[in-house]
Amino acid sequence: MSQKYSLKEIADLKIDISKPCIIFLYGDLGVGKTTLSQSIIENNTHETHEVTSPTYVYYNKYENIYHFDLYRCRDYDEFVSIWGEEILDNNEGIVLIEWPEILEWIYKPDITIHLQNTSINKEREITLQYS
């Protein structure tokens, strides 16, 4: 399923998620991966959270949701060193992973989301694929 959304609509997007669930998010810098992650976190937790990109800390935890940003993670060994493997192998909630390329050969996501810019400013094309 591929649809086009404004950045505002991405923030309000609701995605059907069954737990446990691993979600891979693909897209260029600034395309809206963290905005979409924020929407998923807000729609699947009981409290309001200030969701920020975990680029420098690799991941943040919000109740039963882990939000990873692996942009700075060099390889799978580094992912293991930040306890990422332990989190994925024992997941009972939702795991959102931005920049999941270093994991593709080991882990298969339940949902894959591709975001890309369109020719219209502040509009994104989102493709959802359920495994």
Sequence and secondary structure as in RCSB ss.txt:
>XXXX:A:sequence
MSQKYSLKEIADLKIDISKPCIIFLYGDLGVGKTTLSQSIIENNTHETHEVTSPTYVYYNKYENIYHFDLYRCRD
YDEFVSIWGEEILDNNEGIVLIEWPEILEWIYKPDITIHLQNTSINKEREITLQYS
>XXXX:A:secstr
 EEEEEHHHHHH      SSEEEEEE  TTSSHHHHHHHHHHHTSSS       TTTSEEEETTEEEEE TT  S
HHHHHHTTHHHHHHT SSEEEEES GGGTTT   SEEEEEEE SSTTEEEEEEEE 
